[in-house]
Amino acid sequence: MKVKVISVLEDNYMYLVIEESSRDAVAVDAAVPQRLLDVAGREDAVLRAVLTTHHHWDHARGNEELARRCPGLRVYGADERIGALTHKFGAVRVRCLLTPGHTSGHVCYFLWEDESPDAPALFSGDALLVGGCGELCEGTAEQTYASLAAALGALPRETKVFCGHERAVRNLKFALKAEPDNEMVKKKLAWAKRRDDEDLPAVPSTLQEEFLYNPFLRVTEEPLQKFTGETDPVEVLRTLHAQRDRFKKPKERPNPQAVLALEWGLLSPFLEKKRGGSSGAATAAAAQRPRRSGAPRGARRAASSPRAPSPVP
């Protein structure tokens, strides 16, 4: 069983799971259909099914197009709001785990292959992230605790975790605030920063690792109880969510493609039409000034190695 990690949108991941003997493939959270099909083509794989963790557009918006372009495609999910939803896949087995919390209909997919030496894989969407978990959009702290502690906590510790977003550095910075003496958090954060600097994904992790540094899986540990001032695991988790939501988030970067378009003067006709007269001309002139050498980091990436293309070759 081969898993291709595909980076899309701002910080999302899609995945392509390939049964190597048949080249049949399953996609997880197919948000950008053309990108997914391009990767499948390069891998000489045939897309047979899509697993959708939840209905949010950045995880499910490609389903309808894929259903049109891939006749007979099966689309799995647990929420009627998932587009093109239809209903064991070869030697790769799939277990659907209901994990409400982020949304009311969130599911995770646990995949394994019989007689394979490879570790099983968990596609956790927003239920479990590297070093963290998703926001409480529709569910409750009680539901999230049950999802993490019971549904996911019962899986084999060697399970590889493929989550739905690249937020490892941000999550681990909060984990370090919650547990400043946790050496595993320090090591994982340093590693995640190196990966980010190299524009490489921080997935997969393993459940074993997550239980060592992810505060949302450590709600029964004394340092987290001291940090939150709570002892009941659900209340610890609830307080962690509140604290994490208030935790300083990174400054929002301008869209790299928009920055380049502005610097290259590609937007000037639209700006002139919208603003008209001298103000439009001034804007166009400003847009066409020579680029500064210190372009934003995101713009440099867009010019050389865009974030949207994944680490897959």
TORKOL-4160 file (C-alpha; in steps of 0.2 Angstrom, whole numbers, padded with zeros to 4 digits, m for minus):
313
<pt num="1" X="0000" Y="0000" Z="0000"/>
<pt num="2" X="0007" Y="0016" Z="m0006"/>
<pt num="3" X="0002" Y="0033" Z="0001"/>
<pt num="4" X="0005" Y="0049" Z="m0010"/>
<pt num="5" X="0004" Y="0066" Z="0000"/>
<pt num="6" X="m0003" Y="0080" Z="m0010"/>
<pt num="7" X="m0002" Y="0098" Z="m0004"/>
<pt num="8" X="m0016" Y="0109" Z="m0010"/>
<pt num="9" X="m0025" Y="0126" Z="m0007"/>
<pt num="10" X="m0017" Y="0136" Z="0008"/>
<pt num="11" X="m0012" Y="0121" Z="0020"/>
<pt num="12" X="m0023" Y="0106" Z="0015"/>
<pt num="13" X="m0018" Y="0089" Z="0011"/>
<pt num="14" X="m0026" Y="0076" Z="m0001"/>
<pt num="15" X="m0020" Y="0059" Z="m0001"/>
<pt num="16" X="m0019" Y="0045" Z="m0014"/>
<pt num="17" X="m0019" Y="0027" Z="m0008"/>
<pt num="18" X="m0013" Y="0015" Z="m0021"/>
<pt num="19" X="m0014" Y="m0004" Z="m0020"/>
<pt num="20" X="0002" Y="m0008" Z="m0028"/>
<pt num="21" X="m0002" Y="m0025" Z="m0036"/>
<pt num="22" X="m0017" Y="m0018" Z="m0046"/>
<pt num="23" X="m0014" Y="0000" Z="m0046"/>
<pt num="24" X="m0031" Y="0004" Z="m0040"/>
<pt num="25" X="m0032" Y="0019" Z="m0030"/>
<pt num="26" X="m0043" Y="0028" Z="m0017"/>
<pt num="27" X="m0042" Y="0046" Z="m0014"/>
<pt num="28" X="m0045" Y="0055" Z="0003"/>
<pt num="29" X="m0052" Y="0072" Z="0004"/>
<pt num="30" X="m0052" Y="0076" Z="m0014"/>
<pt num="31" X="m0052" Y="0095" Z="m0014"/>
<pt num="32" X="m0043" Y="0099" Z="m0031"/>
<pt num="33" X="m0048" Y="0086" Z="m0043"/>
<pt num="34" X="m0036" Y="0090" Z="m0058"/>
<pt num="35" X="m0021" Y="0089" Z="m0046"/>
<pt num="36" X="m0027" Y="0073" Z="m0040"/>
<pt num="37" X="m0029" Y="0065" Z="m0057"/>
<pt num="38" X="m0012" Y="0072" Z="m0063"/>
<pt num="39" X="m0004" Y="0063" Z="m0048"/>
<pt num="40" X="m0014" Y="0047" Z="m0052"/>
<pt num="41" X="m0009" Y="0048" Z="m0070"/>
<pt num="42" X="0010" Y="0049" Z="m0066"/>
<pt num="43" X="0008" Y="0034" Z="m0054"/>
<pt num="44" X="m0001" Y="0024" Z="m0067"/>
<pt num="45" X="m0015" Y="0022" Z="m0055"/>
<pt num="46" X="m0034" Y="0021" Z="m0058"/>
<pt num="47" X="m0045" Y="0031" Z="m0046"/>
<pt num="48" X="m0059" Y="0019" Z="m0039"/>
<pt num="49" X="m0066" Y="0028" Z="m0024"/>
<pt num="50" X="m0065" Y="0044" Z="m0014"/>
<pt num="51" X="m0066" Y="0044" Z="0005"/>
<pt num="52" X="m0072" Y="0061" Z="0012"/>
<pt num="53" X="m0069" Y="0065" Z="0031"/>
<pt num="54" X="m0082" Y="0079" Z="0032"/>
<pt num="55" X="m0092" Y="0091" Z="0021"/>
<pt num="56" X="m0082" Y="0107" Z="0022"/>
<pt num="57" X="m0077" Y="0113" Z="0004"/>
<pt num="58" X="m0059" Y="0112" Z="0007"/>
<pt num="59" X="m0061" Y="0093" Z="0009"/>
<pt num="60" X="m0075" Y="0089" Z="m0002"/>
<pt num="61" X="m0077" Y="0101" Z="m0016"/>
<pt num="62" X="m0069" Y="0090" Z="m0030"/>
<pt num="63" X="m0081" Y="0075" Z="m0027"/>
<pt num="64" X="m0094" Y="0081" Z="m0041"/>
<pt num="65" X="m0081" Y="0084" Z="m0054"/>
<pt num="66" X="m0072" Y="0067" Z="m0050"/>
<pt num="67" X="m0089" Y="0058" Z="m0051"/>
<pt num="68" X="m0092" Y="0066" Z="m0069"/>
<pt num="69" X="m0074" Y="0062" Z="m0075"/>
<pt num="70" X="m0073" Y="0045" Z="m0067"/>
<pt num="71" X="m0088" Y="0034" Z="m0071"/>
<pt num="72" X="m0093" Y="0022" Z="m0058"/>
<pt num="73" X="m0083" Y="0031" Z="m0044"/>
<pt num="74" X="m0088" Y="0027" Z="m0027"/>
<pt num="75" X="m0089" Y="0042" Z="m0014"/>
<pt num="76" X="m0089" Y="0037" Z="0004"/>
<pt num="77" X="m0094" Y="0048" Z="0019"/>
<pt num="78" X="m0106" Y="0050" Z="0034"/>
<pt num="79" X="m0114" Y="0066" Z="0030"/>
<pt num="80" X="m0127" Y="0070" Z="0017"/>
<pt num="81" X="m0119" Y="0087" Z="0014"/>
<pt num="82" X="m0105" Y="0078" Z="0006"/>
<pt num="83" X="m0106" Y="0080" Z="m0013"/>
<pt num="84" X="m0108" Y="0065" Z="m0025"/>
<pt num="85" X="m0110" Y="0054" Z="m0010"/>
<pt num="86" X="m0114" Y="0036" Z="m0015"/>
<pt num="87" X="m0111" Y="0023" Z="m0001"/>
<pt num="88" X="m0068" Y="m0016" Z="0006"/>
<pt num="89" X="m0058" Y="m0010" Z="m0008"/>
<pt num="90" X="m0047" Y="m0024" Z="m0015"/>
<pt num="91" X="m0034" Y="m0030" Z="m0003"/>
<pt num="92" X="m0034" Y="m0013" Z="0006"/>
<pt num="93" X="m0047" Y="m0014" Z="0019"/>
<pt num="94" X="m0056" Y="0002" Z="0026"/>
<pt num="95" X="m0064" Y="0005" Z="0042"/>
<pt num="96" X="m0075" Y="0020" Z="0044"/>
<pt num="97" X="m0074" Y="0028" Z="0062"/>
<pt num="98" X="m0087" Y="0041" Z="0067"/>
<pt num="99" X="m0077" Y="0055" Z="0075"/>
<pt num="100" X="m0089" Y="0070" Z="0078"/>
<pt num="101" X="m0082" Y="0086" Z="0086"/>
<pt num="102" X="m0075" Y="0097" Z="0072"/>
<pt num="103" X="m0092" Y="0094" Z="0063"/>
<pt num="104" X="m0107" Y="0083" Z="0068"/>
<pt num="105" X="m0104" Y="0071" Z="0053"/>
<pt num="106" X="m0085" Y="0070" Z="0054"/>
<pt num="107" X="m0077" Y="0053" Z="0050"/>
<pt num="108" X="m0060" Y="0046" Z="0050"/>
<pt num="109" X="m0054" Y="0032" Z="0039"/>
<pt num="110" X="m0043" Y="0018" Z="0045"/>
<pt num="111" X="m0034" Y="0008" Z="0031"/>
<pt num="112" X="m0023" Y="m0007" Z="0032"/>
<pt num="113" X="m0018" Y="m0021" Z="0020"/>
<pt num="114" X="m0019" Y="m0040" Z="0025"/>
<pt num="115" X="m0002" Y="m0048" Z="0025"/>
<pt num="116" X="0007" Y="m0032" Z="0022"/>
<pt num="117" X="0022" Y="m0027" Z="0033"/>
<pt num="118" X="0017" Y="m0008" Z="0031"/>
<pt num="119" X="0009" Y="0001" Z="0046"/>
<pt num="120" X="m0009" Y="0004" Z="0045"/>
<pt num="121" X="m0014" Y="0022" Z="0040"/>
<pt num="122" X="m0027" Y="0034" Z="0048"/>
<pt num="123" X="m0034" Y="0048" Z="0037"/>
<pt num="124" X="m0040" Y="0059" Z="0051"/>
<pt num="125" X="m0046" Y="0075" Z="0042"/>
<pt num="126" X="m0048" Y="0088" Z="0055"/>
<pt num="127" X="m0052" Y="0077" Z="0070"/>
<pt num="128" X="m0033" Y="0074" Z="0073"/>
<pt num="129" X="m0019" Y="0085" Z="0067"/>
<pt num="130" X="0000" Y="0084" Z="0070"/>
<pt num="131" X="0001" Y="0091" Z="0087"/>
<pt num="132" X="m0017" Y="0097" Z="0088"/>
<pt num="133" X="m0035" Y="0094" Z="0082"/>
<pt num="134" X="m0048" Y="0104" Z="0073"/>
<pt num="135" X="m0059" Y="0118" Z="0080"/>
<pt num="136" X="m0076" Y="0114" Z="0088"/>
<pt num="137" X="m0086" Y="0120" Z="0073"/>
<pt num="138" X="m0102" Y="0110" Z="0076"/>
<pt num="139" X="m0098" Y="0097" Z="0090"/>
<pt num="140" X="m0094" Y="0098" Z="0108"/>
<pt num="141" X="m0079" Y="0095" Z="0119"/>
<pt num="142" X="m0088" Y="0079" Z="0125"/>
<pt num="143" X="m0089" Y="0072" Z="0108"/>
<pt num="144" X="m0071" Y="0077" Z="0103"/>
<pt num="145" X="m0065" Y="0068" Z="0119"/>
<pt num="146" X="m0074" Y="0052" Z="0114"/>
<pt num="147" X="m0068" Y="0053" Z="0097"/>
<pt num="148" X="m0050" Y="0056" Z="0102"/>
<pt num="149" X="m0049" Y="0045" Z="0117"/>
<pt num="150" X="m0060" Y="0030" Z="0112"/>
<pt num="151" X="m0062" Y="0029" Z="0093"/>
<pt num="152" X="m0044" Y="0034" Z="0089"/>
<pt num="153" X="m0036" Y="0030" Z="0105"/>
<pt num="154" X="m0040" Y="0012" Z="0102"/>
<pt num="155" X="m0031" Y="0010" Z="0086"/>
<pt num="156" X="m0013" Y="0002" Z="0085"/>
<pt num="157" X="0000" Y="0014" Z="0091"/>
<pt num="158" X="0010" Y="0011" Z="0076"/>
<pt num="159" X="m0003" Y="0018" Z="0065"/>
<pt num="160" X="0003" Y="0032" Z="0053"/>
<pt num="161" X="m0008" Y="0048" Z="0054"/>
<pt num="162" X="m0011" Y="0058" Z="0039"/>
<pt num="163" X="m0021" Y="0073" Z="0044"/>
<pt num="164" X="m0031" Y="0086" Z="0033"/>
<pt num="165" X="m0020" Y="0102" Z="0036"/>
<pt num="166" X="m0002" Y="0108" Z="0038"/>
<pt num="167" X="m0002" Y="0116" Z="0055"/>
<pt num="168" X="0011" Y="0107" Z="0064"/>
<pt num="169" X="0022" Y="0122" Z="0068"/>
<pt num="170" X="0007" Y="0132" Z="0075"/>
<pt num="171" X="0000" Y="0117" Z="0084"/>
<pt num="172" X="0017" Y="0113" Z="0092"/>
<pt num="173" X="0020" Y="0131" Z="0098"/>
<pt num="174" X="0004" Y="0130" Z="0107"/>
<pt num="175" X="0009" Y="0113" Z="0114"/>
<pt num="176" X="0025" Y="0120" Z="0120"/>
<pt num="177" X="0016" Y="0134" Z="0129"/>
<pt num="178" X="0005" Y="0121" Z="0137"/>
<pt num="179" X="0019" Y="0109" Z="0142"/>
<pt num="180" X="0035" Y="0120" Z="0142"/>
<pt num="181" X="0046" Y="0105" Z="0150"/>
<pt num="182" X="0040" Y="0092" Z="0137"/>
<pt num="183" X="0056" Y="0087" Z="0128"/>
<pt num="184" X="0046" Y="0078" Z="0114"/>
<pt num="185" X="0036" Y="0094" Z="0110"/>
<pt num="186" X="0053" Y="0103" Z="0109"/>
<pt num="187" X="0061" Y="0090" Z="0097"/>
<pt num="188" X="0045" Y="0088" Z="0086"/>
<pt num="189" X="0043" Y="0107" Z="0085"/>
<pt num="190" X="0061" Y="0109" Z="0079"/>
<pt num="191" X="0059" Y="0096" Z="0067"/>
<pt num="192" X="0043" Y="0103" Z="0060"/>
<pt num="193" X="0051" Y="0120" Z="0058"/>
<pt num="194" X="0065" Y="0112" Z="0048"/>
<pt num="195" X="0052" Y="0104" Z="0037"/>
<pt num="196" X="0043" Y="0120" Z="0035"/>
<pt num="197" X="0058" Y="0129" Z="0030"/>
<pt num="198" X="0061" Y="0116" Z="0016"/>
<pt num="199" X="0043" Y="0117" Z="0011"/>
<pt num="200" X="0041" Y="0098" Z="0015"/>
<pt num="201" X="0026" Y="0091" Z="0024"/>
<pt num="202" X="0025" Y="0086" Z="0042"/>
<pt num="203" X="0015" Y="0071" Z="0039"/>
<pt num="204" X="0013" Y="0057" Z="0043"/>
<pt num="205" X="0016" Y="0056" Z="0061"/>
<pt num="206" X="0011" Y="0041" Z="0071"/>
<pt num="207" X="m0002" Y="0039" Z="0085"/>
<pt num="208" X="0013" Y="0034" Z="0097"/>
<pt num="209" X="0021" Y="0050" Z="0094"/>
<pt num="210" X="0005" Y="0060" Z="0095"/>
<pt num="211" X="0002" Y="0053" Z="0112"/>
<pt num="212" X="0019" Y="0060" Z="0118"/>
<pt num="213" X="0017" Y="0078" Z="0112"/>
<pt num="214" X="m0001" Y="0082" Z="0107"/>
<pt num="215" X="m0010" Y="0091" Z="0121"/>
<pt num="216" X="m0027" Y="0086" Z="0115"/>
<pt num="217" X="m0022" Y="0067" Z="0118"/>
<pt num="218" X="m0014" Y="0071" Z="0134"/>
<pt num="219" X="m0029" Y="0078" Z="0144"/>
<pt num="220" X="m0026" Y="0065" Z="0159"/>
<pt num="221" X="m0008" Y="0071" Z="0161"/>
<pt num="222" X="m0003" Y="0082" Z="0176"/>
<pt num="223" X="0006" Y="0096" Z="0166"/>
<pt num="224" X="m0010" Y="0099" Z="0155"/>
<pt num="225" X="m0021" Y="0098" Z="0170"/>
<pt num="226" X="m0010" Y="0111" Z="0179"/>
<pt num="227" X="m0010" Y="0122" Z="0163"/>
<pt num="228" X="m0029" Y="0122" Z="0162"/>
<pt num="229" X="m0033" Y="0122" Z="0180"/>
<pt num="230" X="m0045" Y="0107" Z="0177"/>
<pt num="231" X="m0044" Y="0088" Z="0181"/>
<pt num="232" X="m0059" Y="0081" Z="0172"/>
<pt num="233" X="m0052" Y="0076" Z="0155"/>
<pt num="234" X="m0067" Y="0084" Z="0145"/>
<pt num="235" X="m0065" Y="0100" Z="0155"/>
<pt num="236" X="m0046" Y="0100" Z="0151"/>
<pt num="237" X="m0050" Y="0097" Z="0133"/>
<pt num="238" X="m0063" Y="0111" Z="0133"/>
<pt num="239" X="m0051" Y="0123" Z="0141"/>
<pt num="240" X="m0037" Y="0118" Z="0129"/>
<pt num="241" X="m0048" Y="0123" Z="0114"/>
<pt num="242" X="m0052" Y="0140" Z="0122"/>
<pt num="243" X="m0034" Y="0143" Z="0126"/>
<pt num="244" X="m0028" Y="0137" Z="0108"/>
<pt num="245" X="m0041" Y="0148" Z="0100"/>
<pt num="246" X="m0034" Y="0163" Z="0109"/>
<pt num="247" X="m0016" Y="0158" Z="0105"/>
<pt num="248" X="m0007" Y="0170" Z="0094"/>
<pt num="249" X="m0009" Y="0165" Z="0076"/>
<pt num="250" X="0004" Y="0169" Z="0063"/>
<pt num="251" X="0002" Y="0185" Z="0053"/>
<pt num="252" X="m0009" Y="0182" Z="0038"/>
<pt num="253" X="0002" Y="0182" Z="0022"/>
<pt num="254" X="m0004" Y="0190" Z="0006"/>
<pt num="255" X="m0008" Y="0178" Z="m0007"/>
<pt num="256" X="0009" Y="0174" Z="m0016"/>
<pt num="257" X="0001" Y="0174" Z="m0034"/>
<pt num="258" X="m0008" Y="0190" Z="m0030"/>
<pt num="259" X="0008" Y="0199" Z="m0025"/>
<pt num="260" X="0017" Y="0193" Z="m0041"/>
<pt num="261" X="0002" Y="0198" Z="m0052"/>
<pt num="262" X="0002" Y="0216" Z="m0044"/>
<pt num="263" X="0021" Y="0217" Z="m0045"/>
<pt num="264" X="0021" Y="0212" Z="m0063"/>
<pt num="265" X="0007" Y="0224" Z="m0068"/>
<pt num="266" X="m0005" Y="0211" Z="m0072"/>
<pt num="267" X="m0019" Y="0219" Z="m0062"/>
<pt num="268" X="m0017" Y="0236" Z="m0068"/>
<pt num="269" X="m0031" Y="0235" Z="m0082"/>
<pt num="270" X="m0043" Y="0230" Z="m0069"/>
<pt num="271" X="m0038" Y="0243" Z="m0057"/>
<pt num="272" X="m0039" Y="0257" Z="m0070"/>
<pt num="273" X="m0056" Y="0251" Z="m0075"/>
<pt num="274" X="m0062" Y="0250" Z="m0057"/>
<pt num="275" X="m0054" Y="0266" Z="m0050"/>
<pt num="276" X="m0053" Y="0276" Z="m0066"/>
<pt num="277" X="m0043" Y="0292" Z="m0070"/>
<pt num="278" X="m0027" Y="0297" Z="m0062"/>
<pt num="279" X="m0029" Y="0286" Z="m0047"/>
<pt num="280" X="m0030" Y="0271" Z="m0058"/>
<pt num="281" X="m0015" Y="0276" Z="m0068"/>
<pt num="282" X="m0005" Y="0279" Z="m0052"/>
<pt num="283" X="m0010" Y="0262" Z="m0046"/>
<pt num="284" X="m0004" Y="0254" Z="m0062"/>
<pt num="285" X="0013" Y="0264" Z="m0061"/>
<pt num="286" X="0015" Y="0258" Z="m0043"/>
<pt num="287" X="0011" Y="0240" Z="m0049"/>
<pt num="288" X="0024" Y="0241" Z="m0062"/>
<pt num="289" X="0039" Y="0247" Z="m0052"/>
<pt num="290" X="0054" Y="0235" Z="m0051"/>
<pt num="291" X="0052" Y="0221" Z="m0039"/>
<pt num="292" X="0061" Y="0223" Z="m0022"/>
<pt num="293" X="0074" Y="0210" Z="m0018"/>
<pt num="294" X="0066" Y="0205" Z="m0002"/>
<pt num="295" X="0050" Y="0198" Z="m0009"/>
<pt num="296" X="0038" Y="0190" Z="0004"/>
<pt num="297" X="0043" Y="0172" Z="0008"/>
<pt num="298" X="0026" Y="0166" Z="0000"/>
<pt num="299" X="0030" Y="0175" Z="m0016"/>
<pt num="300" X="0047" Y="0167" Z="m0017"/>
<pt num="301" X="0039" Y="0150" Z="m0015"/>
<pt num="302" X="0026" Y="0154" Z="m0028"/>
<pt num="303" X="0039" Y="0159" Z="m0041"/>
<pt num="304" X="0050" Y="0144" Z="m0038"/>
<pt num="305" X="0041" Y="0130" Z="m0029"/>
<pt num="306" X="0022" Y="0134" Z="m0027"/>
<pt num="307" X="0014" Y="0128" Z="m0011"/>
<pt num="308" X="0000" Y="0121" Z="m0020"/>
<pt num="309" X="0010" Y="0108" Z="m0029"/>
<pt num="310" X="0014" Y="0094" Z="m0017"/>
<pt num="311" X="0030" Y="0086" Z="m0012"/>
<pt num="312" X="0026" Y="0071" Z="m0024"/>
<pt num="313" X="0036" Y="0072" Z="m0039"/>
